[in-house]
Amino acid sequence: MRTEISDKIKTLGLSGYGIANEFPFDENEQGLYLKNPKTIYVDSTQSTDEPLVLTLDGNNVNSSTTSVTVYFSVDAKNVPANYTATIDSLRNIKDTVSFDGSVNRNCSVSTTYENDLLVSELEYTFNRIR
C-alpha cells in the first residue's frame, strides 16, 4: 500500500515539491520532513483487524483497517501559493488507489506548527469487511 500511495503522488506532478523514497523518521525518531521542507514522505503501512460479528462456529466477520500516513512541511511564513491545491490533490488519491474489497476510503488532514514550519499530515484509511 505504501508503494502504491507513493507512486500515485509521483504521478501528480506537484510543482515545487519532491517525494522521498525514505521513511519519514530517522533512527532517532526525528521527522525528516522537518529537515527537508517541501519534500513529501510516505510512512509504512499499518493494519488492524477488529471483530465486527462474532459467531458461535468461529467464522467471525472482521473489520480490517489499513492506513498509510504522508508527511510534509512548508515555511509557515511563506506558504506556497499552491499549498491548498497540493493538499486537495493529495487528499483525492484515496479515490484512485486500488484496494480490493474496500468499503470505506478516507483521508484525514491535520496541520501543526514546528518552529517556523507548517507540518501537514495526511492519513489514508481503507476499511474492508472480511
C-alpha positions as CSV (number, residue, x, y, z in Angstrom):
1,M,0.0,0.0,0.0
2,R,2.9,2.4,0.8
3,T,4.4,1.9,-2.6
4,E,1.0,2.4,-4.4
5,I,0.4,5.7,-2.5
6,S,4.0,6.9,-3.2
7,D,3.6,6.0,-6.9
8,K,0.3,7.9,-7.1
9,I,1.9,11.0,-5.6
10,K,4.7,10.9,-8.1
11,T,2.1,11.0,-11.0
12,L,0.5,14.1,-9.6
13,G,3.4,16.4,-10.8
14,L,3.2,18.6,-7.8
15,S,5.1,21.8,-8.7
16,G,7.8,22.7,-6.1
17,Y,7.5,19.5,-4.1
18,G,9.7,16.4,-4.1
19,I,8.9,12.9,-2.9
20,A,11.3,11.0,-0.9
21,N,11.9,7.2,-1.1
22,E,12.9,7.1,2.6
23,F,10.6,6.7,5.5
24,P,9.6,10.0,7.3
25,F,11.6,9.4,10.5
26,D,15.3,8.9,11.2
27,E,16.8,6.4,13.7
28,N,16.3,8.9,16.5
29,E,12.6,9.2,15.6
30,Q,13.1,12.8,14.3
31,G,10.9,13.8,11.4
32,L,12.9,14.1,8.2
33,Y,10.2,16.3,6.8
34,L,11.3,18.9,9.3
35,K,14.8,18.9,7.9
36,N,13.7,18.8,4.3
37,P,10.7,21.2,3.7
38,K,8.6,20.7,0.6
39,T,9.6,17.0,0.5
40,I,6.8,14.5,0.8
41,Y,7.4,11.4,2.9
42,V,5.2,8.3,3.0
43,D,5.2,6.2,6.1
44,S,4.9,2.4,6.4
45,T,1.5,0.6,6.1
46,Q,-0.3,-0.1,9.3
47,S,-3.1,-2.7,9.5
48,T,-5.6,-3.7,12.2
49,D,-8.4,-6.2,12.4
50,E,-11.3,-6.0,14.8
51,P,-14.2,-8.3,15.2
52,L,-17.4,-7.0,13.6
53,V,-19.7,-10.0,14.0
54,L,-18.8,-12.9,16.3
55,T,-20.3,-16.3,15.5
56,L,-20.5,-19.5,17.6
57,D,-18.8,-21.6,14.9
58,G,-15.8,-19.3,14.8
59,N,-16.4,-17.9,11.3
60,N,-16.3,-14.4,12.5
61,V,-16.7,-11.3,10.3
62,N,-13.9,-8.8,10.8
63,S,-13.4,-5.2,10.0
64,S,-9.9,-4.7,8.6
65,T,-8.4,-1.2,8.5
66,T,-5.3,-0.4,6.5
67,S,-3.7,3.1,6.8
68,V,-0.8,5.0,5.4
69,T,0.4,8.4,6.6
70,V,2.0,11.1,4.5
71,Y,4.0,14.0,5.9
72,F,5.5,17.2,4.5
73,S,6.3,20.7,5.7
74,V,6.5,24.2,4.3
75,D,7.7,27.5,5.5
76,A,4.9,28.8,7.7
77,K,5.8,32.5,7.0
78,N,5.8,32.0,3.2
79,V,3.2,29.2,2.5
80,P,3.4,28.3,-1.2
81,A,0.6,29.6,-3.4
82,N,-0.2,26.1,-4.5
83,Y,-0.4,24.7,-0.9
84,T,-4.2,24.3,-0.9
85,A,-4.2,22.7,-4.3
86,T,-1.4,20.3,-3.2
87,I,-3.4,19.2,-0.2
88,D,-6.5,18.7,-2.4
89,S,-4.5,16.7,-4.9
90,L,-3.0,14.5,-2.2
91,R,-6.4,14.1,-0.5
92,N,-8.0,12.9,-3.7
93,I,-5.5,10.0,-4.1
94,K,-7.8,7.9,-1.8
95,D,-10.2,7.6,-4.7
96,T,-7.6,6.4,-7.2
97,V,-5.8,3.8,-5.1
98,S,-7.0,0.3,-5.9
99,F,-7.6,-1.6,-2.7
100,D,-9.8,-4.7,-3.3
101,G,-12.9,-5.0,-1.2
102,S,-12.6,-1.5,0.4
103,V,-16.0,-0.3,1.7
104,N,-14.7,3.0,3.0
105,R,-11.9,5.2,1.8
106,N,-11.0,8.2,3.9
107,C,-8.2,10.8,4.1
108,S,-7.9,13.0,7.1
109,V,-5.7,16.1,7.1
110,S,-4.1,17.7,10.1
111,T,-1.6,20.5,10.4
112,T,0.7,21.6,13.2
113,Y,3.5,24.1,13.6
114,E,7.1,23.2,14.4
115,N,9.2,26.3,14.8
116,D,8.8,28.2,11.5
117,L,7.3,25.2,9.6
118,L,3.7,24.3,8.9
119,V,3.6,20.5,9.0
120,S,0.9,18.7,7.1
121,E,-0.1,15.1,7.9
122,L,-2.5,13.1,5.7
123,E,-3.7,9.8,6.8
124,Y,-5.3,7.5,4.3
125,T,-7.5,4.8,5.7
126,F,-9.2,1.9,3.9
127,N,-11.7,-0.4,5.5
128,R,-12.7,-3.8,4.4
129,I,-15.1,-6.4,5.7
130,R,-13.6,-9.9,5.9
